[in-house]
Amino acid sequence: MPYPLLSSYLLAALAVPVVLHFHLLAAVVAGLAVHVVTAKLARRLPARWGAKAHGVALAALILLVMLLVFAAGLGLWAFLQGHHGMADLLAAVTERVENLKRTLPPDLVSSLPDTVEELREQLAGLLREHGQNISQMGMSGLKIFAHVFLGMAIGGIAVLHRFSRSRVLPPLSAGLHARLLALADSFEKVVSAQVKISSLNTLLTALYLLVVLPLFGVRLPMSTLLILLTFIAGLLPVVGNLISNSAILLISLGVSPGVGAASLGFLLLVHKLEYFTNARIVGAEVKASAWELLSAMLVMEAIFGLGGMVAAPIVYAWLKAELQALELV
């Protein structure tokens, strides 16, 4: 293997621990999102346009996509932090816990939180167990905001170079460009698979909360918010469903033990169904079995914490694509 090509592989491998160690995952995800979406739109630009018109249109697309990605991130942050999002859901869960205290045995009651603040503290402690720094997951401050903005700008600039009509890259640059294209392709496949899985889970959850339960005279509080949480959390492999399922189960138990048992049965059924759909959808997109992705997530979480677990499907898909291109697997 030529030294420039080998160097591109080594630099790509080094980039993974550097990104996760310095909490740059949000910036990389934002940059890849801008790059992938803009590249897909850029392919639809008329080929008959001149280089100047094509460049202007591409620059406009990049700015538009950056704005859309930023708006989506801001909307998600507002949902997680706003008074009509997770705050309301936490209050509702606490209210249901209060109802549970009237029916559960004293030994179980003593382990339940008493206030919203205590519930928040317990959730924060749970998150700390799975990652040392949750801020790497989103725009939690000015530093993260700057990283995300720079990541989007880099992703957009990479698209400009990708569609440049006249260029001859040196060997190392060509190798790094190939690694970037492989990473972008893997990112697109993983996100596409996860959106499909999350959409299916959300559809089944909506049918259960809005159709099945009302048929039996039960209307679960915060149903709309729970459906939205199911979709957003479902974009995170494995851990996302644990978050949404826990919220649904707690609120269901607060209504009545019967509704709680019904919700538990539904969630177990969806979990079993998801095991097969995950293998089919992810396998079709990434060419990887469910056990492969779960193993990668376990190892990455143990080394890098929560950020590593989130990045694991993308990194593993990228690694496998590169190995397949070299005909090593």
MARVO-576070 format. One line per field, with one value per residue (C-alpha): residue in three letters; x, y, z. Coordinates in nm, 3 decimals, padded with zeros to 5 digits. Layout:
! residues N
res <- (ala  ...)
u <- (X  ...)
v <- (Y  ...)
w <- (Z  ...)
END
This chain:
! residues 329
res <- (met  pro  tyr  pro  leu  leu  ser  ser  tyr  leu  leu  ala  ala  leu  ala  val  pro  val  val  leu  his  phe  his  leu  leu  ala  ala  val  val  ala  gly  leu  ala  val  his  val  val  thr  ala  lys  leu  ala  arg  arg  leu  pro  ala  arg  trp  gly  ala  lys  ala  his  gly  val  ala  leu  ala  ala  leu  ile  leu  leu  val  met  leu  leu  val  phe  ala  ala  gly  leu  gly  leu  trp  ala  phe  leu  gln  gly  his  his  gly  met  ala  asp  leu  leu  ala  ala  val  thr  glu  arg  val  glu  asn  leu  lys  arg  thr  leu  pro  pro  asp  leu  val  ser  ser  leu  pro  asp  thr  val  glu  glu  leu  arg  glu  gln  leu  ala  gly  leu  leu  arg  glu  his  gly  gln  asn  ile  ser  gln  met  gly  met  ser  gly  leu  lys  ile  phe  ala  his  val  phe  leu  gly  met  ala  ile  gly  gly  ile  ala  val  leu  his  arg  phe  ser  arg  ser  arg  val  leu  pro  pro  leu  ser  ala  gly  leu  his  ala  arg  leu  leu  ala  leu  ala  asp  ser  phe  glu  lys  val  val  ser  ala  gln  val  lys  ile  ser  ser  leu  asn  thr  leu  leu  thr  ala  leu  tyr  leu  leu  val  val  leu  pro  leu  phe  gly  val  arg  leu  pro  met  ser  thr  leu  leu  ile  leu  leu  thr  phe  ile  ala  gly  leu  leu  pro  val  val  gly  asn  leu  ile  ser  asn  ser  ala  ile  leu  leu  ile  ser  leu  gly  val  ser  pro  gly  val  gly  ala  ala  ser  leu  gly  phe  leu  leu  leu  val  his  lys  leu  glu  tyr  phe  thr  asn  ala  arg  ile  val  gly  ala  glu  val  lys  ala  ser  ala  trp  glu  leu  leu  ser  ala  met  leu  val  met  glu  ala  ile  phe  gly  leu  gly  gly  met  val  ala  ala  pro  ile  val  tyr  ala  trp  leu  lys  ala  glu  leu  gln  ala  leu  glu  leu  val)
u <- (00.000  00.144  00.257  00.013  -00.283  -00.162  -00.119  -00.479  -00.601  -00.385  -00.507  -00.868  -00.819  -00.656  -00.944  -01.196  -01.038  -00.943  -01.304  -01.446  -01.175  -01.212  -01.594  -01.624  -01.894  -02.170  -01.958  -01.877  -02.240  -02.356  -02.084  -02.170  -02.540  -02.470  -02.233  -02.468  -02.786  -02.613  -02.444  -02.776  -02.937  -02.635  -02.670  -03.006  -02.858  -02.878  -02.557  -02.589  -02.523  -02.184  -01.921  -02.001  -02.378  -02.323  -02.092  -02.340  -02.626  -02.413  -02.315  -02.684  -02.769  -02.497  -02.629  -02.986  -02.893  -02.680  -02.979  -03.209  -02.966  -02.913  -03.290  -03.342  -03.075  -03.216  -03.566  -03.443  -03.259  -03.570  -03.777  -03.535  -03.506  -03.839  -04.133  -04.357  -04.120  -03.918  -04.002  -04.371  -04.291  -04.079  -04.361  -04.609  -04.383  -04.343  -04.720  -04.762  -04.497  -04.703  -05.003  -04.793  -04.697  -05.058  -05.071  -04.719  -04.572  -04.377  -04.043  -04.089  -04.232  -03.916  -03.709  -03.925  -03.834  -04.039  -04.007  -03.929  -03.588  -03.511  -03.623  -03.397  -03.106  -03.166  -03.182  -02.863  -02.692  -02.805  -02.663  -02.334  -02.305  -02.314  -02.093  -01.858  -01.967  -02.318  -02.242  -02.074  -02.422  -02.549  -02.525  -02.506  -02.295  -02.111  -01.818  -02.040  -02.233  -01.907  -01.798  -02.129  -02.119  -01.760  -01.849  -02.132  -01.905  -01.639  -01.904  -02.026  -01.676  -01.607  -01.908  -01.763  -01.440  -01.634  -01.817  -01.529  -01.520  -01.149  -00.912  -00.628  -00.559  -00.214  -00.196  -00.248  -00.531  -00.694  -00.672  -00.822  -01.097  -01.179  -01.195  -01.433  -01.662  -01.668  -01.749  -02.025  -02.175  -02.167  -02.320  -02.602  -02.677  -02.678  -02.898  -03.133  -03.167  -03.221  -03.485  -03.674  -03.655  -03.758  -04.045  -04.176  -04.155  -04.325  -04.607  -04.669  -04.655  -04.899  -05.142  -05.121  -05.158  -05.412  -05.614  -05.580  -05.597  -05.890  -06.086  -06.076  -06.168  -05.813  -05.647  -05.287  -05.175  -04.902  -04.964  -04.854  -04.536  -04.463  -04.500  -04.262  -04.016  -04.037  -03.928  -03.652  -03.510  -03.545  -03.279  -03.030  -02.966  -03.082  -03.057  -03.320  -03.590  -03.504  -03.569  -03.905  -04.023  -03.946  -04.149  -04.447  -04.437  -04.414  -04.704  -04.909  -04.848  -04.960  -05.298  -05.356  -05.170  -05.379  -05.276  -04.918  -04.931  -05.082  -04.813  -04.541  -04.680  -04.694  -04.338  -04.207  -04.385  -04.239  -03.896  -03.912  -04.038  -03.762  -03.498  -03.596  -03.660  -03.326  -03.143  -03.326  -03.312  -02.962  -02.835  -02.976  -02.824  -02.496  -02.436  -02.393  -02.583  -02.747  -02.496  -02.208  -02.348  -02.433  -02.079  -01.933  -02.158  -02.057  -01.685  -01.709  -01.922  -01.671  -01.384  -01.542  -01.867  -02.204  -02.051  -01.873  -02.196  -02.370  -02.080  -02.032  -02.280  -02.129  -01.769  -01.836  -02.022  -01.732  -01.475  -01.663  -01.709  -01.336  -01.248  -01.493  -01.343  -01.003  -01.162  -01.049  -01.396)
v <- (00.000  00.344  00.557  00.848  00.607  00.433  00.774  00.865  00.550  00.621  00.981  00.866  00.613  00.878  01.119  00.896  00.905  01.272  01.370  01.174  01.274  01.645  01.631  01.726  01.472  01.733  01.935  01.628  01.515  01.865  01.887  01.545  01.633  01.951  01.765  01.473  01.678  01.940  01.676  01.504  01.833  01.939  01.631  01.769  02.092  02.110  01.985  02.243  02.531  02.697  02.668  03.012  02.956  02.610  02.752  03.024  02.774  02.535  02.812  02.905  02.540  02.519  02.827  02.696  02.354  02.508  02.717  02.414  02.200  02.483  02.536  02.163  02.157  02.469  02.322  02.002  02.199  02.408  02.090  01.939  02.256  02.437  02.450  02.276  01.988  01.774  01.996  01.914  01.549  01.537  01.703  01.449  01.157  01.293  01.322  00.961  00.855  01.025  00.817  00.502  00.571  00.519  00.166  00.020  -00.162  00.058  -00.099  00.012  00.351  00.442  00.410  00.648  01.019  01.274  01.588  01.703  01.819  01.478  01.313  01.546  01.458  01.086  01.128  01.334  01.066  00.801  01.002  01.049  00.671  00.639  00.931  01.171  01.473  01.487  01.824  01.651  01.547  01.891  02.268  02.315  02.628  02.882  02.647  02.370  02.624  02.744  02.384  02.302  02.617  02.546  02.183  02.290  02.538  02.268  02.026  02.290  02.378  02.007  01.995  02.281  02.087  01.766  01.919  02.122  02.058  02.109  01.970  01.722  01.620  01.516  01.152  01.223  01.468  01.218  00.951  01.178  01.280  00.912  00.857  01.155  01.018  00.677  00.839  01.054  00.749  00.547  00.836  00.865  00.492  00.479  00.788  00.660  00.324  00.486  00.725  00.429  00.236  00.538  00.615  00.259  00.270  00.609  00.486  00.183  00.398  00.650  00.370  00.234  00.569  00.733  00.436  00.121  00.277  00.513  00.211  00.081  00.419  00.511  00.838  00.856  01.207  01.375  01.135  01.382  01.464  01.095  01.029  01.315  01.188  00.839  00.969  01.200  00.952  00.672  00.838  00.719  00.345  00.125  00.385  00.606  00.343  00.288  00.659  00.675  00.335  00.428  00.749  00.565  00.292  00.532  00.748  00.435  00.298  00.632  00.590  00.237  -00.093  -00.242  00.028  -00.012  -00.387  -00.327  -00.073  -00.309  -00.584  -00.345  -00.222  -00.580  -00.667  -00.362  -00.447  -00.798  -00.661  -00.402  -00.669  -00.820  -00.490  -00.354  -00.652  -00.616  -00.236  -00.183  -00.491  -00.363  -00.017  -00.086  -00.454  -00.531  -00.757  -00.628  -00.811  -00.639  -00.292  -00.377  -00.508  -00.192  00.023  -00.172  -00.132  00.235  00.319  00.149  00.352  00.691  00.699  00.807  00.989  00.672  00.475  00.730  00.738  00.360  00.273  00.539  00.444  00.073  00.121  00.335  00.076  -00.208  -00.014  00.058  -00.307  -00.424  -00.180  -00.337  -00.684  -00.775  -00.882)
w <- (00.000  -00.094  00.200  00.128  00.124  00.441  00.606  00.521  00.699  01.004  01.026  00.992  01.272  01.492  01.432  01.614  01.965  01.918  01.839  02.132  02.382  02.311  02.299  01.932  01.848  01.816  01.573  01.362  01.349  01.250  00.983  00.842  00.838  00.639  00.407  00.335  00.286  00.071  -00.143  -00.210  -00.312  -00.518  -00.738  -00.855  -00.987  -01.368  -01.531  -01.811  -01.573  -01.599  -01.329  -01.187  -01.171  -01.025  -00.757  -00.659  -00.638  -00.432  -00.189  -00.149  -00.081  00.184  00.365  00.349  00.484  00.760  00.862  00.864  01.066  01.312  01.346  01.404  01.675  01.837  01.831  01.994  02.262  02.328  02.360  02.609  02.816  02.769  03.006  02.753  02.685  02.920  03.217  03.178  03.127  03.444  03.637  03.499  03.587  03.941  03.974  03.865  04.116  04.388  04.280  04.291  04.652  04.755  04.613  04.632  04.936  05.181  05.083  04.723  04.816  05.010  04.691  04.487  04.454  04.649  04.436  04.084  04.206  04.351  04.028  03.831  04.061  04.013  03.634  03.639  03.847  03.597  03.310  03.495  03.526  03.146  03.054  03.222  03.019  02.876  02.721  02.429  02.314  02.219  02.229  02.606  02.605  02.400  02.340  02.206  01.999  01.840  01.772  01.604  01.390  01.281  01.212  00.984  00.805  00.751  00.622  00.378  00.255  00.202  -00.031  -00.236  -00.283  -00.350  -00.648  -00.782  -01.156  -01.212  -00.953  -00.925  -00.566  -00.437  -00.316  00.056  -00.009  -00.243  00.027  00.293  00.050  -00.005  00.373  00.404  00.132  00.302  00.637  00.487  00.315  00.638  00.832  00.578  00.596  00.977  01.011  00.742  00.918  01.259  01.123  00.975  01.302  01.509  01.270  01.301  01.681  01.686  01.461  01.683  01.997  01.847  01.756  02.111  02.289  02.057  01.931  02.141  02.489  02.404  02.273  02.630  02.777  02.880  02.777  02.885  02.989  02.783  02.493  02.226  02.415  02.469  02.095  02.016  02.278  02.126  01.786  01.913  02.164  01.909  01.695  01.958  01.915  02.206  02.484  02.318  02.349  02.714  02.779  02.601  02.727  03.088  03.058  02.904  03.168  03.464  03.343  03.267  03.616  03.757  03.585  03.716  03.762  03.480  03.234  03.351  03.286  02.941  02.856  02.977  02.754  02.458  02.515  02.542  02.217  02.042  02.181  02.035  01.705  01.704  01.746  01.410  01.232  01.353  01.210  00.877  00.841  00.977  00.796  00.466  00.509  00.687  00.604  00.974  01.212  01.528  01.748  01.567  01.637  01.997  02.054  01.903  02.124  02.435  02.365  02.265  02.570  02.799  02.649  02.574  02.771  02.633  02.335  02.232  02.243  02.019  01.773  01.768  01.487  01.258  01.337  01.298  00.968  00.845  00.954  00.790  00.465  00.448  00.519  00.253  00.002  00.072  00.042  00.392  00.514)
END
